[in-house]
Amino acid sequence: MNQNVYKRNELLAQKVLKGLKSRNMTGYYAASKEEALKLALELIPEGSSVTMGGGESVHAIGLPAALKEGNYNFIDRDAYEDKRAAMLAAYDADVFLSRANAMTEDGELVNIDGNANRVSAIAQGPKKVLFVIGMNKVCDDLDGAMKRARNVAAPINAQRFGLNTPCCKTGSCMNCKSPDTICCQFLITRYSRHEDRIHVIMVNDELGF
């Protein structure tokens, strides 16, 4: 990464961390993926039940692999024959891992979901929610974050899953009602009523889409 971009991200992260604090969420800054992984493992007590929705950013720092190798009860939905059972197990987990489609400089988190298992677990259920978010996801304001989620994250994810949606052909949101749409549920997390529930690791790197 260009050093000027790296420094800018470092300074911006401090603003985001203040925004998270004002919203009763706990933020952390990691200078690298390796530092993010170390920090994440420090935040997850051994013996915890841990699960996640889809999350390229979480995989990018190597967290699922580390949890599988360590002393944790990692609920890997890919290993479940009954996917619904794996998704339901998330609501009673000690820790739920997630990324965000976008976030604002003031600490608001934006997520779009197709099946709603991820956004519903973020909203309620697991005792702790741990986000891993690259600085490439940070936008000026909520309007910018929504546009990023719909016009950057959603089309890329739809293409990744091989879906038949208009955004796969145009590269941007067409506000469709396609049977394949993954833009079914929108969640804006602007405040955490519950102390110590939502934790966000900001990583000075480009993670996910």
N, C-alpha and C positions, 0 to 999 in steps of 0.2 A: 504494500500500500504506500502511496505517495506520502512523504513525511508531513507535508502541509495539510493534507486531508486528515492524516492521523492526529495531528495537533488540534485541528478544528474540531474533530470528533470528540477528543478528550475534553475540550472546553465545553462543547455542547452537552456532553454527558452530565456534567455538573449541574447544568440547568435542569435537565430531565430529572435528575435525582432529587432536586429540590421540589419539583412538581409532584413527584411520587410521594414524597414525605407529606406534602400539604393535603394529599388525598388518602392519608392513613395507609399507604403502601410502603414497603421497605425496598429501597433500591441499592444496588451495588454496582461498582464499575470494575470491569476486567479489561486489562490492556491486551489480552490475547485469548485464543481459544483454550490454551493450556491453563491459563489463570482462571478462566471461567469454569472449567471442569473441576479444578481444585476447590474453588469457592462453592460450587454446587454440591459437591460431596460433603463439604463442611456443614452445609445447611440441611442435609438429609441424615438424620440419626441412623446408625446401624440398626438393623432389625425392622426398619419401617417398611410398610407396604407402599409400593410406588407404582404408578401407572401413568399413561399419557395418551393424548390424542395423536394425530399425525403431527409431526414436527421436524422439518428438515434442520432447523437451527439447533434443536436439542441433539439430533444425531451428529451434526457438524462438529460439536465439541467432544463427542465420544461418550456422552453421559449414559445412554442405555447400555452400551457395552460394559462400561465400568460397573454399573449397578448389577448386571448379570453375573459379573465375576466376583462381586463383593458380597458382604453379609446383609443382603436386602431381599425382601419378597417383591421381586419385580414382576408385575402382572403384564405379561407380553401378549397383547391381543392377537398378534400375528400367530402365536402358538396355540390359540384357542380354536377349537372346531366350531364352538358356539360363540360367534362374535358378539351377540347380544349379551351373553353372560359376562364377557370380558368388559364390555362397556358399562354394564350395571355395577360391576365390581369397583369401577372408578369412583363412584359416589361415596363409598365407604373407605377409600384409601387414605392413608396418612398424608401422602404427597401426590399431587397431580402435576405433571410436567407439561408445559405448553410453550408455544411461541406466540407471537402476535403478527397479524397481517400488516399492522401499522400502529404507530403511536404518536402522540403529539409531544412537542417540546415541554408542555406543562404536565405530562404524565398520564394522559388519557390513553387507554388501550382499546384498539379496534380489532374485532375478529368477525369473520364471516364463516359460516359452516353449512354443510349440506345435510348431514344427518343430525346435527345439533348435539351430539355426544360431547364434543369438546367445549362448546360455548355453555352448555348446561352445567358441566362439571366446574368450569371457571366460576360461574355465577353462584353455585351452591353445591355442597356435598363434601368433597375432600377437605380434610382439616387444614391443609396447606396447599397453596398453588404456587409453583415456582416457574416463572417465565425466563426464557433465554432469548434475548433480542439483540440482533446486530444493529449497529448504528445506521445502516442503510434503511431501516424501517422508520426512522424518526422524520416526522413532517412538521411544518410550521404550526398548523392548527387542526381542529377536528375536521373541517371541510377537506383539507389536504390529505388527512389520514384516510378519510372515507374514499376519496378519489384513488388513493394509492391501493387500498384494499380491493376496490372494484376493478381498477384498470391495469394494475400490475400483478398483484398476488393472484386474483381469481383466474384471469386468463392463463397464466403460467400453470397453475394447479390443474385447471381443466385440461390443458394440453398434456400435462404429465400423466393424468389418469386416462387419457385417450377418449375424452367425452365428446359428444356431438352437440356443442353449444356454439352460438354465433361468435362468442369472444374467441373461440379457437381459430376462427377464420379471419376475424378482423383485428385481433390483438387488443381489443378494448371492450368494456362492458356495453352491451346493447340492451340492458334492462330486460332480459328475456324471461319467458315463462316456459323454457324448454324443459322437457321431462328429465334432462340430464343436468339441469342447473345445479351448481353447488352454492349458489347465493340464496339459500333458503332462510337462514337465521342470521341476524346481525346483532352483535353484542358490543356495547360501548361500556367499558368499565371505567367509571369516572371517580369512584370513591369506594373504599372498603369499610364497611361498617364494623367488621370484626378485626380487632387488633391482631397483628402478627400473622394474618392469614395469607396475604398476597405479597410475594417477594419477586423482585425483578432484577435479573443480572443483565446489565448493559455491556455488550462486548464490542470493543473497538475493532470491528471487522465486518465484512459483508457476509451475513448469514441468511440462508433461505431466500425466499422470493418476496 
